[in-house]
Amino acid sequence: MSNGDIPRITVVAKEAPITVKRIPATHINEAIDNPGVARADVAVSIEKPLGDQEWASKVREYTPLQQHVLFWDRDGDGMIFPWDTYIGFRELGFNILFSILAVLIININFSYPTRLAYSWLPDPWFRVYVRSVHKAKHGSDSGTYDPEGRFIPQLFENLFAKWDSDNDGALTLRELFQLMHGHRCAADPFGWGAAFFEWGTTWLLIQKDDKVYKEDLRAVYDGSIFWKIREARKTRPGWTQGFGLGGDGFVGGEKMYS
């Protein structure tokens, strides 16, 4: 190999058979500049190397993780109250019981970690703080958000390189379960449960033809798809993805259009 040659990157180790089964995305640098560098303001993919620029222009001051939760910050005050969570899930089409479950999981578990940026005392209203939402990042997740809430293109593309077995740009329910299993950390029951709730909710919300498509998932990471779903549910035929039909929503959600 001459001095000008670029050394080959090895992604398979002989004594680690799992590395043969799970090959990371290796050529995304052809579409995305510096894919291993975390983006502080936009969620990108090979198909959208600059992300959703229309959405990004509205939320450029927030990290992708903050963008992900802005839908539930009803009045833009930087705090997500339990009733904000409930109303948001109802607007996305979930029924009363599921929306209450979401409140219990999200506000009870994630309020205190985000509160620690301001006080050691728990928040009496169980608010989740948008400014410090990175403190609610848990184990056994995909790692696509870094510890500060930035978006790492390489790790997003790895989700499909490793788990999209038929390379159709989408993940089946079985592949999602394999993904969750593959990302589990040892002795992390809270992370396992949180990941199950997050991926399960994602499936209920955006699956189409029994698959979660790549661009829809990218839009979940930057939160833009939540606003699209709410607006779609105000019109006919409504939101046509997810576990349900048209404007009827799913999991018992009511119609929003008149």
Secondary structure, DSSP 4 states (H G I P E B T S, - for coil): --TTSPPPPP---TT-THHHH-PPP-SGGGTSSSTTSPBSS----SS-TT--HHHHHHHTTS-HHHHHHGGG-TTSSSEE-HHHHHHHHHHTTB-HHHHHHHHHHHHHHHHHHHHTTT-SSPPTT-PEEGGGGGGG--SSS---B-TTS-B-HHHHHHHHHHH-TT-SSEEEHHHHHHHHHHTPPTT-HHHHHHHHHHHHHHHHHH-BTTEEEHHHHHHHHTSHHHHHHHHHTTSSS----SSB-GGG-BTBPPP---
